[in-house]
Amino acid sequence: MRFDRAPVTALLVLAALAAIQAVHYYPQLPDTLATHFGPNGEPNGWSEKGPFVLTYSIIEALVVGFGLALAFMLERIPAWMVNIPHRDYWMAPERRRETAEFLGNQILWIEAATLLFLMAVTQLIYVKNLGDAPPRFSGDFWYILGAFVAATLWLTVRIILRFRKREPEGPVGV
């Protein structure tokens, strides 16, 4: 299977940036971090920096690994496990490879968006814990969440539109 370079590159570059982000901020962080914030933006959950950075690093690595594995396995998994409109039509042997490649690219974009979302939220947490004032989660989170939801919806609509059932080719009723 061949995937577009753009989503693969985006996911791998973001993975490298996530690793750089963790390595860069770890020595600067206080021993105890505010890691959860209530609706009013005030911190209401804390964690030691080692477990926090390790947990987020593992989650980010799992996002990358899962995205790559799923994209590359699509052509080999049973058709009944693929949830797309008109699955029998699109997963027929003559269309399966093209379908798997398109879905694989979309999965890689979704995983890249997810990783970027996690990195942005982690960045907010790092910055809030490095400031002079007590950490307070600002409205920035809602902008980040909105962008993530918009990207996910856009990619979902692309998938739905792509897998509308097409009319049979050739003359009808002959």
Secondary structure, DSSP 8 states (H G I E B T S, - for coil): ----HHHHHHHHHHHHHHHHHHHHHGGGS-SEEEEEE-TTS-EEEEEEHHHHHHHHHHHHHHHHHHHHHHHHHTTTS-GGG---TTHHHHTSHHHHHHHHHHHHHHHHHHHHHHHHHHHHHHHHHHHHHHSSS-----THHHHHHHHHHHHHHHHHHHHHHHTS----SS-S--
